[in-house]
Amino acid sequence: METLFGEVISVVYSDPDTGFTVARLRSKHEPGMITIVGNIGNIAPGSELSLKGSWRMHPRFGRQFQAMSCVQNLPATTVGVRKYLSSGMLRGVGPVLASRLVDRFGKGVLDILDKSPERLLEIEGIGEKTLEKIKKSWEEQKEVRNIILFLQEHSVPPSFAVKIYKTYGQESIKVLRERPYDLAYDVKGIGFKSADKIALSLGFREDSPERIEAAVVYVLFSISERGHVFYPEDKLIQETSKLLNITEFDYIKDAIISLEQKKKIYIEDISEQNIPRAVYLRHFYKWENEIAARIKSLMLSPSLDLKDEAYIRDLIHKLEKGSGITLSEEQTQAIIGACLSPVYIITGGPGTGKTTIIRFIGRILKEIGYKIRLGAPTGRAAKRLFEATGLYASTIHRLLGFGPGGSFEYGEEKKLKINGLILDEVSMVDCHLFVNLLRALPITCRLILVGDVNQLPSVGPGNILQDLLDSNMIPCTKLTTIYRQARKSLIVVNAHRINQGKFPIKSKDEPPKADFFWVEEEDPKRVQEMILYMVTERIPKVYHYNPLKDIQVLTPMHKGDIGTIELNKLLQERLNPSKRSRERSLKGYRLGDRVIQMRNNYEKEVFNGDLGVISEVDLESGEMMINFEGRDIPYHISELDEISLAYCISIHKAQGSEYPVVLFPVMVQHYIMLHKNLIYTALTRAKKLAVIFGSRKAMAIGLRDLNKEKRYTNLANRIKAC
């Protein structure tokens, strides 16, 4: 293993979740610019690095230094300090302000930050408020460096240091020493293996109960990210065995018994599913029971008198005359059922009239005197609901009055002041959000749930809409009729064909009349080229859609030629090229870029999946403004790991949204992800035009649902048993 010393000139790529970084380095001991790669974490231009690793020859990128460990020191030159401060390491300092600091204090500015930061007030653009930001950020950086040193002592990559500090703050070193396995499920991006490496280096035995119990809990957390609420014990033992690379199942069984005694897990015999030992994380077990009990309580509770069916029919007829709409008997029955039942479900695919039904229900309940609210899981879904019905709608988080850390203003102690709630896109709602919603509803509140059960289920644990329907205890209408206007759309027709396991049919119309195309192509590189051509040239020219506002590319995966990472990079350069943005960019994000929020940020009131546009870039402060549905939200350069480019997004992230034009690939290389409701969900995001790229073989794999994994939940049986 060789040692390499040098100064970071630029960071080419950095993954905040894995710490994998590609950077350019200049060294006194090597000619020219050196490319370094490895899990070395968040490094800044200007920093002095001491790296250990080995040289390799990459077939495409040439000679590289593969770093196995990294020690990052503060820069020692004026040029290095300028680069370091310009990189966004300090909140409130961007490239312009960094230059002023170095021009005034030279490389001694780092000593001033340490010993007399008040001197920064001498610089134009720094007031008391900015100074406090800088001081706080500098102290955080020092703490992070201490964590890095601790991690390096135990041969752990420093890439996790910032995340650990954000999670534990001043307690970071203490947690690392005493409870290293907590990192596996407390810190995003740190898996069990990384936490295990720290623990083993601190002296934990491979067969220690702490290690095996932590592995069991970690597996249960991991499977919840695949939607499971519980896991059969035999499968849990197998996955834990693989994780630990041990074959002594008795150790794992003992750990499960110990965790049950400590009340960290709950084990239940679910005979209805032939699972004698279903293992829950304890809070998941409580949530599932609570949802069942609260649904049953709502169904049995008294509610406002709504007369009878004849009264509702009369109101429907009046609304039909006023709106010029004639409802079918299927739609009428859905409205009557929703207005007469304490809890009611309406489900159906595109073109079946769900939105019209919601509009009528809302107006009838308001006419009678109900105080109602409309809600949806995402901001875009709520906006679409408002635009379609004319009734105010909000996200579930805003409805519940979210606060810092994920707390809610409304709940068991403070109920919502409503007596009717219409909730759309229920297929997206996981058990955690649903139980919090139910806690906030008054016992007399009428609950109307609307959704498409054939879409992808929630990203989080649970399968709420499907389970509620499977219980057969809640009255519902399953809409099946596709109405005349919708039948003209091949988007709608093919969505229903895909749901039935049939191949989509191609349009007989020519552009620009055709609204659906299936381009059969097997070569991923060729598909990439066609997507770029369609987005940037063909569709704007023939259909007159704006590629920056109207066209959305979706894909099942993040990596590869047709993954989100590569397509975003290529689409950004074509739709918002660097020469156009000039100096108006930070960390590769440019003024005018379309971006997506990657995780919930309760302080900013921005949530996972929200789409925005970069509306302002301030190089002086290192901040940018992102406009989310009319709200300008500030982001410092250090917070940009929360967002990603959104010219292309995953199909899962597109749930609850609609776009005028949608393009997406269905390729054999996506085999593990291909299933019917993934293709169906992607297609039903399109309002005016949809284009699928891919082979018949890949489509057949998806339609056969060969890879669809059963979600382990027991909510349906619990509702029956209540």
C-alpha positions in Angstrom: 0.0 0.0 0.0 1.4 3.4 -1.0 1.0 6.8 0.6 0.1 9.9 -1.5 0.2 13.5 -0.3 -1.4 16.4 -2.2 -3.9 19.3 -2.5 -7.4 18.8 -3.7 -8.0 20.9 -6.8 -11.6 19.9 -7.6 -14.2 17.4 -6.6 -15.6 15.7 -9.7 -18.2 13.5 -8.0 -19.3 12.8 -4.4 -22.1 10.5 -3.2 -23.4 11.8 0.2 -24.9 8.4 1.1 -21.9 6.2 0.4 -19.0 8.7 0.7 -17.7 7.6 -2.7 -15.7 10.4 -4.2 -13.8 11.2 -7.4 -11.4 14.2 -7.1 -8.5 15.8 -8.8 -5.3 16.1 -6.7 -2.0 17.9 -7.3 1.1 16.3 -5.6 4.7 17.4 -5.4 5.7 13.7 -5.9 3.7 13.0 -9.1 3.6 14.8 -12.4 0.4 16.4 -13.7 -3.1 16.1 -12.2 -4.0 12.9 -10.3 -7.4 11.3 -10.2 -8.2 9.8 -6.8 -11.2 7.6 -6.1 -12.6 5.9 -3.0 -14.9 6.1 -0.1 -13.1 9.1 1.4 -16.2 11.2 2.2 -16.8 15.0 2.1 -13.5 16.6 1.0 -13.1 20.2 0.0 -11.1 21.8 -2.7 -7.9 23.3 -1.2 -7.6 20.7 1.5 -4.4 18.9 2.0 -4.8 15.1 1.9 -2.7 12.2 3.1 -4.0 9.1 1.3 -3.2 5.4 1.6 -4.0 3.1 -1.3 -2.8 1.8 -4.6 -2.6 2.8 -8.3 -4.8 1.2 -10.9 -5.5 1.6 -14.6 -9.1 2.3 -15.4 -10.1 1.1 -18.9 -12.0 4.3 -19.6 -10.5 7.0 -17.4 -6.9 5.9 -17.2 -4.5 5.9 -14.3 -6.1 6.5 -10.9 -5.2 6.3 -7.2 -7.6 4.0 -5.3 -7.7 5.5 -1.8 -8.3 3.1 1.1 -7.9 5.7 3.8 -7.8 9.5 4.0 -6.5 12.1 6.4 -7.8 15.6 5.6 -5.8 18.6 6.9 -6.6 22.3 6.6 -5.0 24.0 3.6 -1.6 25.6 4.1 -1.6 28.0 1.1 -3.5 31.1 0.2 -4.8 29.5 -2.9 -5.8 26.4 -1.0 -7.6 28.4 1.7 -9.6 30.3 -0.9 -10.7 27.1 -2.5 -11.6 25.6 0.8 -13.7 28.5 2.0 -15.4 28.7 -1.5 -16.4 25.0 -1.3 -19.4 25.5 1.0 -17.8 24.1 4.1 -19.0 27.1 6.1 -22.6 28.3 6.1 -22.9 31.9 5.0 -19.7 31.8 3.0 -19.8 31.4 -0.8 -17.2 32.0 -3.4 -17.4 35.8 -3.4 -17.3 36.2 0.4 -14.5 33.6 0.5 -12.4 35.8 -1.8 -13.0 38.9 0.4 -11.9 37.0 3.5 -8.6 35.7 1.9 -7.9 39.1 0.3 -8.2 40.7 3.8 -6.5 38.1 6.0 -4.6 35.8 3.7 -4.2 32.2 4.8 -4.3 33.4 8.4 -8.1 33.6 8.1 -8.3 30.0 9.5 -6.5 31.1 12.7 -8.9 34.0 13.0 -11.8 31.7 12.7 -10.3 29.7 15.5 -9.2 32.4 17.9 -10.9 35.7 17.1 -13.8 35.2 14.7 -15.3 38.6 15.6 -12.7 40.1 13.3 -14.7 38.8 10.4 -17.1 41.8 11.0 -14.4 43.9 9.3 -15.4 42.3 6.0 -18.1 43.9 3.8 -21.1 41.6 3.7 -20.6 40.0 7.1 -23.0 41.2 9.8 -23.8 39.8 13.2 -26.3 37.3 11.8 -23.8 36.0 9.2 -21.0 35.9 11.8 -23.1 33.6 14.0 -23.7 31.3 11.1 -20.0 31.1 10.3 -19.0 30.6 14.0 -21.5 27.8 14.5 -20.5 26.1 11.2 -16.7 26.4 12.1 -17.3 24.7 15.4 -19.2 21.9 13.7 -16.4 21.4 11.3 -14.0 21.0 14.3 -16.2 18.4 15.8 -16.5 16.6 12.5 -12.7 16.5 12.2 -12.5 14.9 15.7 -15.0 12.3 14.6 -12.9 11.7 11.4 -9.8 11.1 13.5 -11.7 8.6 15.7 -13.0 6.8 12.7 -9.6 6.6 11.1 -8.1 5.1 14.4 -10.5 2.2 13.8 -10.0 1.9 10.0 -13.4 3.3 9.1 -13.8 5.6 6.1 -14.3 9.2 7.2 -17.3 9.6 4.8 -19.7 9.1 7.7 -18.4 11.8 10.0 -20.8 14.6 9.0 -23.8 12.3 9.1 -22.8 11.0 12.6 -22.4 14.6 13.9 -25.7 15.7 12.5 -27.4 12.7 14.2 -25.7 12.8 17.6 -24.0 16.2 17.9 -21.7 16.5 20.9 -22.5 12.9 21.9 -21.0 11.5 18.7 -17.8 10.0 20.1 -19.6 8.6 23.2 -22.1 6.8 20.9 -19.3 5.5 18.7 -17.6 4.0 21.7 -20.5 2.7 23.7 -23.3 2.0 21.2 -21.8 1.7 17.7 -24.6 -0.5 16.4 -27.1 2.3 16.9 -25.5 3.9 13.8 -26.9 1.2 11.6 -30.5 2.4 12.0 -30.0 5.9 13.3 -27.8 7.3 10.5 -29.0 7.2 6.9 -26.4 5.7 4.6 -24.5 3.8 7.4 -25.5 0.1 7.2 -24.9 -2.6 9.6 -21.6 -3.6 8.1 -20.0 -0.2 8.7 -21.3 0.0 12.3 -20.1 -3.6 12.7 -16.6 -2.7 11.6 -16.4 0.1 14.2 -17.8 -2.2 16.9 -15.4 -5.1 16.1 -12.4 -2.7 16.1 -13.5 -1.5 19.6 -13.4 -5.1 20.9 -16.9 -6.5 20.4 -16.8 -10.2 19.8 -18.3 -11.7 16.6 -20.6 -13.9 18.6 -21.5 -11.2 21.2 -25.2 -10.9 21.9 -25.0 -7.2 21.3 -23.8 -7.8 17.8 -26.4 -10.4 16.8 -29.3 -8.6 18.4 -28.3 -5.4 16.5 -28.2 -7.4 13.3 -31.7 -8.8 13.9 -33.1 -5.3 14.5 -31.2 -3.9 11.5 -32.7 -6.6 9.2 -36.2 -5.7 10.5 -35.6 -2.0 9.8 -34.2 -2.9 6.4 -37.2 -5.1 5.4 -39.5 -2.3 6.4 -37.9 -0.2 3.7 -39.2 -2.8 1.3 -42.7 -2.3 2.7 -42.9 -5.1 5.2 -44.5 -4.6 8.6 -43.4 -7.9 10.0 -41.2 -10.8 8.7 -41.5 -14.6 9.2 -39.0 -15.8 11.7 -37.4 -18.4 9.4 -36.8 -15.7 6.7 -35.5 -13.3 9.4 -33.0 -15.9 10.6 -31.8 -16.6 7.1 -31.3 -12.9 6.2 -29.5 -12.3 9.6 -27.3 -15.3 9.0 -26.2 -13.8 5.6 -25.6 -10.4 7.1 -23.4 -11.8 9.8 -21.9 -14.6 7.7 -22.6 -17.2 10.4 -24.2 -20.6 10.2 -25.0 -21.0 13.9 -28.8 -20.3 13.8 -29.1 -21.0 17.5 -27.2 -17.7 18.2 -29.8 -15.8 16.1 -32.7 -17.6 17.8 -31.3 -16.7 21.2 -31.0 -13.1 20.1 -34.6 -13.1 19.0 -35.7 -14.4 22.3 -33.7 -11.8 24.1 -35.1 -9.0 22.0 -38.6 -10.2 22.7 -37.9 -10.2 26.5 -36.5 -6.7 26.2 -39.8 -5.7 24.4 -37.9 -4.5 21.3 -39.8 -6.9 19.1 -43.1 -8.7 19.2 -43.7 -12.3 18.0 -47.2 -13.4 16.9 -48.8 -16.5 15.4 -50.6 -15.4 12.3 -52.5 -18.6 11.4 -54.6 -16.8 8.7 -51.3 -16.5 6.6 -49.8 -19.8 7.9 -47.0 -17.9 9.6 -46.5 -19.4 13.1 -43.9 -16.8 14.2 -44.3 -13.4 12.7 -41.6 -11.0 14.0 -42.5 -7.3 14.4 -40.5 -4.3 15.5 -42.6 -3.4 18.5 -43.8 0.0 17.3 -44.8 -1.5 14.0 -47.0 -4.0 15.9 -48.6 -1.2 17.9 -49.2 0.9 14.8 -51.0 -2.0 13.0 -53.2 -2.8 16.0 -54.0 0.9 16.5 -55.0 1.5 12.9 -57.4 -1.4 13.0 -58.9 -0.3 16.3 -59.3 3.4 15.2 -60.9 2.4 11.8 -63.4 0.2 13.7 -64.1 3.1 16.1 -64.8 5.5 13.3 -67.1 3.0 11.6 -69.1 2.5 14.8 -69.2 6.1 15.8 -72.2 8.5 15.5 -71.9 11.1 12.8 -73.9 14.1 11.6 -77.4 13.2 10.3 -77.3 13.3 6.5 -81.0 12.4 6.0 -81.2 9.4 3.7 -80.4 8.2 0.2 -83.3 10.1 -1.4 -82.0 13.3 0.1 -78.5 12.7 -1.3 -79.8 11.8 -4.7 -81.8 15.1 -4.8 -78.6 17.1 -4.0 -76.7 15.1 -6.7 -79.4 16.0 -9.3 -79.1 19.7 -8.4 -75.4 19.6 -8.8 -75.7 17.8 -12.2 -77.9 20.5 -13.6 -75.7 23.3 -12.3 -72.5 21.7 -13.7 -73.9 20.2 -16.9 -72.5 16.8 -15.9 -74.6 13.6 -16.0 -73.3 10.9 -13.7 -73.5 7.2 -14.2 -75.3 5.1 -11.7 -71.9 3.7 -10.6 -70.7 7.2 -9.8 -73.9 8.1 -8.1 -73.7 5.0 -5.8 -70.2 5.9 -4.9 -71.2 9.4 -3.9 -74.2 8.2 -1.9 -72.1 5.5 -0.1 -69.5 8.1 0.8 -72.1 10.5 2.2 -73.9 7.9 4.2 -71.0 5.8 5.6 -68.7 6.9 8.4 -65.7 5.3 6.5 -65.8 4.7 2.8 -63.4 3.7 0.1 -63.5 4.6 -3.6 -60.9 3.0 -5.9 -60.5 2.9 -9.6 -58.0 3.4 -12.5 -57.6 6.3 -14.8 -60.7 7.6 -16.7 -63.1 6.1 -14.2 -64.3 9.4 -12.8 -62.7 9.5 -9.3 -62.0 13.3 -9.5 -65.6 14.1 -10.5 -66.9 11.9 -7.6 -64.6 13.8 -5.1 -65.8 17.1 -6.4 -69.5 16.1 -5.9 -68.9 14.6 -2.5 -67.1 17.7 -1.3 -69.8 20.1 -2.5 -72.6 17.9 -1.0 -70.9 17.7 2.4 -70.3 21.5 2.4 -73.9 22.1 1.3 -75.1 20.1 4.3 -72.9 22.0 6.7 -69.9 19.7 7.2 -66.5 21.3 7.9 -64.4 19.3 5.5 -60.8 19.1 4.4 -59.1 17.4 1.4 -55.7 15.9 1.7 -53.1 14.0 -0.3 -49.6 12.5 0.6 -47.6 14.9 -1.6 -47.7 18.6 -2.5 -48.1 17.9 -6.2 -51.0 15.5 -5.5 -52.7 18.1 -3.2 -52.3 20.8 -5.9 -53.7 18.5 -8.5 -56.7 17.7 -6.3 -57.3 21.4 -5.7 -57.1 22.2 -9.4 -59.5 19.4 -10.3 -62.1 19.9 -7.7 -61.9 23.7 -6.9 -61.8 22.7 -3.2 -58.8 23.5 -1.0 -56.5 20.6 -0.5 -53.2 20.2 1.5 -50.6 17.6 2.2 -51.3 15.3 5.1 -48.2 16.7 6.8 -49.6 20.3 6.6 -53.1 19.1 7.6 -51.6 17.6 10.8 -49.4 20.7 11.5 -45.9 19.1 11.2 -43.1 20.4 13.4 -39.3 20.0 13.8 -38.2 16.4 14.0 -41.4 15.0 12.5 -43.8 15.8 15.4 -47.4 16.8 14.7 -49.5 19.6 16.2 -52.7 17.6 15.8 -53.1 14.1 17.3 -54.6 12.3 20.3 -54.5 15.4 22.5 -55.5 18.0 20.0 -58.0 16.8 17.3 -58.6 18.5 13.9 -61.6 20.7 13.9 -63.3 19.0 11.1 -66.1 16.4 10.6 -65.3 15.3 7.1 -62.0 14.3 5.5 -61.5 13.2 1.8 -58.1 11.7 1.3 -56.8 11.1 -2.2 -53.8 8.9 -3.4 -54.2 6.6 -0.4 -52.1 3.9 -2.1 -49.0 6.1 -1.3 -49.8 6.3 2.5 -47.7 4.1 4.8 -48.7 2.9 8.2 -46.8 5.5 10.2 -48.4 8.5 8.4 -51.8 6.8 8.5 -51.8 6.1 12.2 -50.9 9.7 12.9 -53.7 10.9 10.7 -56.3 8.6 12.5 -55.1 9.9 15.9 -56.0 13.5 14.8 -59.5 12.7 13.6 -62.5 13.4 15.9 -64.5 10.2 16.6 -67.4 11.6 14.6 -65.4 12.5 11.5 -66.5 11.0 8.2 -63.5 9.5 6.4 -63.5 9.0 2.6 -60.5 7.3 1.1 -59.8 7.5 -2.6 -57.0 5.8 -4.5 -55.9 3.4 -7.3 -55.1 0.1 -5.7 -53.2 -1.0 -8.8 -50.5 1.7 -8.4 -47.2 1.1 -6.6 -47.8 0.8 -2.8 -46.2 3.2 -0.3 -42.4 3.5 -0.1 -42.7 3.0 3.7 -44.0 0.0 5.6 -47.6 -1.2 5.0 -50.1 -1.7 2.2 -52.9 0.4 3.6 -55.4 0.8 0.7 -55.1 -2.9 -0.3 -55.4 -4.1 3.3 -58.5 -2.0 4.0 -60.1 -3.4 0.9 -59.0 -7.0 1.7 -60.7 -6.8 5.1 -64.1 -6.7 3.4 -65.3 -4.7 6.4 -65.3 -1.2 4.9 -68.0 -0.3 2.4 -66.5 0.6 -0.9 -67.1 1.3 -4.6 -64.7 -0.2 -7.1 -65.0 1.9 -10.3 -64.7 -0.2 -13.5 -66.3 1.9 -16.2 -64.0 3.9 -18.4 -65.9 7.0 -19.7 -66.3 8.0 -23.3 -63.8 10.9 -23.2 -61.2 8.7 -21.5 -61.7 5.8 -23.9 -60.3 8.1 -26.7 -56.9 8.1 -24.9 -54.6 5.2 -25.5 -52.8 6.2 -22.2 -56.0 5.2 -20.4 -56.7 2.2 -22.5 -53.2 0.8 -22.2 -53.0 1.5 -18.5 -56.0 -0.8 -18.1 -54.6 -3.4 -20.5 -51.3 -3.4 -18.5 -53.3 -3.9 -15.3 -55.0 -6.9 -16.9 -51.6 -8.3 -17.9 -52.0 -7.5 -21.6 -49.5 -5.9 -23.9 -50.2 -2.2 -24.7 -51.5 -1.5 -28.2 -50.0 1.1 -30.5 -51.7 4.2 -31.8 -53.2 4.2 -35.3 -52.9 8.0 -35.3 -49.8 9.9 -36.4 -48.1 12.7 -34.4 -49.3 15.1 -33.1 -52.7 13.3 -32.7 -51.3 10.2 -31.1 -51.0 10.2 -27.3 -49.1 6.9 -26.8 -46.0 5.3 -28.4 -44.2 2.1 -27.6 -40.7 2.2 -29.2 -39.4 -1.3 -29.3 -35.6 -1.2 -28.7 -33.3 -3.5 -26.7 -30.0 -1.6 -26.7 -29.7 0.7 -23.6 -27.3 3.1 -25.3 -29.7 3.5 -28.2 -32.6 4.1 -25.8 -30.6 6.8 -24.1 -30.0 8.5 -27.4 -33.7 8.3 -28.3 -34.8 9.7 -24.9 -32.5 12.7 -25.3 -33.7 13.3 -28.9 -37.3 13.0 -27.9 -37.0 15.4 -25.0 -34.9 18.1 -26.5 -36.0 18.0 -30.2 -38.8 15.8 -31.4 -41.6 16.4 -28.8 -41.0 20.1 -28.5 -41.0 20.5 -32.3 -44.1 18.3 -33.1 -46.2 18.6 -29.9 -45.0 22.1 -28.9 -44.4 21.1 -25.3 -41.8 22.9 -23.2 -39.1 20.4 -22.3 -38.2 22.2 -19.0 -41.8 22.4 -17.7 -43.9 19.8 -19.5 -41.8 16.7 -20.1 -40.8 14.2 -17.4 -38.4 11.3 -17.9 -39.0 8.4 -15.4 -36.9 5.2 -14.9 -36.9 2.3 -12.5 -33.2 2.5 -11.6 -30.5 5.0 -10.6 -27.4 3.5 -12.3 -26.6 2.6 -15.8 -27.0 4.3 -19.2 -30.7 4.8 -18.6 -30.6 5.4 -14.9 -31.4 8.7 -13.2 -27.8 9.7 -12.6 -26.6 9.5 -16.2 -29.8 10.8 -17.8 -29.9 13.8 -15.4 -26.4 14.7 -16.3 -27.0 14.5 -20.1 -30.4 16.2 -19.9 -29.1 19.0 -17.8 -26.3 19.8 -20.3 -28.8 19.9 -23.2 -31.7 21.7 -21.5 -29.7 24.0 -19.1 -26.1 24.0 -20.4 -23.2 25.3 -18.3 -22.4 28.0 -20.9 -25.9 29.5 -20.4 -25.7 29.5 -16.6 -22.1 30.9 -16.7 -21.2 31.6 -13.0 -24.7 31.0 -11.7 -24.1 27.6 -10.3 -23.2 25.8 -7.0 -21.8 22.3 -6.8 -23.0 21.5 -10.3 -26.5 22.8 -9.7 -27.4 25.7 -12.1 -29.9 28.5 -12.1 -33.1 27.2 -13.8 -32.4 23.5 -13.0 -35.3 21.3 -12.1 -34.6 19.5 -8.8 -36.3 17.1 -6.4 -36.2 16.9 -2.6 -34.8 13.6 -1.5 -35.9 13.4 2.1 -38.3 15.1 4.5 -37.1 18.5 5.8 -39.6 19.6 8.4 -37.9 22.9 9.1 -38.1 24.0 5.5 -41.5 22.4 5.0 -40.3 20.5 2.0 -40.8 16.7 1.7 -39.4 13.7 0.0 -40.5 13.8 -3.7 -41.3 17.6 -3.9 -40.2 19.1 -7.2 -38.8 22.6 -7.5 -36.8 24.9 -9.8 -33.6 26.8 -8.8 -34.8 30.4 -9.0 -31.7 32.2 -7.6 -28.0 31.6 -7.0 -26.0 33.8 -4.6 -22.3 33.1 -4.9 -21.4 35.5 -2.1 -23.3 33.6 0.6 -23.1 30.2 -1.1 -26.9 29.9 -1.1 -29.5 29.3 -3.6 -33.3 29.7 -3.7 -35.5 26.8 -4.9 -39.1 27.5 -5.8 -41.4 24.7 -4.7 -44.9 25.3 -5.9 -44.6 29.0 -5.5 -42.6 29.0 -2.3 -39.0 30.1 -2.4 -36.9 28.0 0.0 -33.2 28.9 0.8 -30.5 26.1 0.6 -26.9 26.6 1.6 -24.3 24.8 -0.4 -23.8 22.4 2.5 -27.4 21.3 2.2 -27.4 20.4 -1.4 -27.1 16.7 -0.6 -30.8 16.9 0.2 -31.7 17.5 -3.5 -31.0 15.9 -6.8 -31.6 16.9 -10.4 -35.1 16.0 -11.6 -35.0 16.0 -15.4 -35.2 12.3 -14.8 -36.6 10.8 -11.6 -37.5 7.3 -10.3 -41.0 6.0 -10.9 -41.4 5.7 -7.2 -40.6 9.4 -6.7 -43.3 10.2 -9.3 -46.2 8.7 -7.4 -49.0 11.2 -6.8 -47.8 13.5 -9.6 -49.0 14.0 -13.2 -47.1 15.5 -16.1 -48.2 16.5 -19.6 -45.6 14.2 -21.1 -43.9 11.2 -19.7 -41.1 9.0 -21.2 -39.8 5.9 -19.5 -37.8 2.8 -20.4 -38.8 -0.8 -19.7 -35.6 -2.8 -20.2 -34.4 -6.3 -19.4 -31.6 -4.8 -17.3 -34.3 -3.6 -14.9 -35.4 -7.2 -14.4 -35.4 -7.1 -10.6 -37.7 -4.0 -10.6 -40.0 -4.9 -13.4 -43.6 -5.7 -12.3 -47.0 -4.7 -13.5 -47.8 -1.9 -11.0 -44.5 -0.2 -11.7 -45.2 0.0 -15.5 -48.8 1.0 -14.7 -47.8 3.7 -12.3 -45.3 5.2 -14.8 -47.9 5.2 -17.6 -50.6 6.8 -15.5 -48.4 9.8 -14.6 -48.9 11.0 -18.2 -51.8 13.4 -19.0 -51.3 14.1 -22.7 -48.5 12.0 -24.1 -46.7 8.8 -23.0 -43.7 7.1 -24.7 -42.4 3.7 -23.6 -39.0 2.5 -24.7 -38.0 -1.2 -24.4 -38.3 -4.7 -25.7 -41.3 -7.1 -25.7 -39.3 -9.5 -23.5 -38.9 -6.8 -20.8 -42.6 -5.9 -21.1 -43.5 -9.6 -20.8 -41.4 -9.9 -17.6 -43.2 -7.0 -16.1 -46.7 -8.1 -17.1 -46.1 -11.6 -15.6 -45.2 -10.0 -12.2 -42.4 -12.5 -11.8 -40.5 -10.3 -9.4 -43.3 -8.9 -7.3 -42.6 -9.4 -3.6 -45.5 -10.1 -1.2 -45.7 -7.4 1.5 -46.0 -8.9 5.0 -48.8 -7.1 6.8 -51.7 -8.3 8.9 -53.9 -5.2 9.0 -56.8 -6.8 7.0 -57.1 -9.7 9.5 -56.9 -7.3 12.5 -59.8 -5.2 11.2 -61.9 -8.3 10.8 -61.0 -9.4 14.3 -61.9 -6.0 15.9 
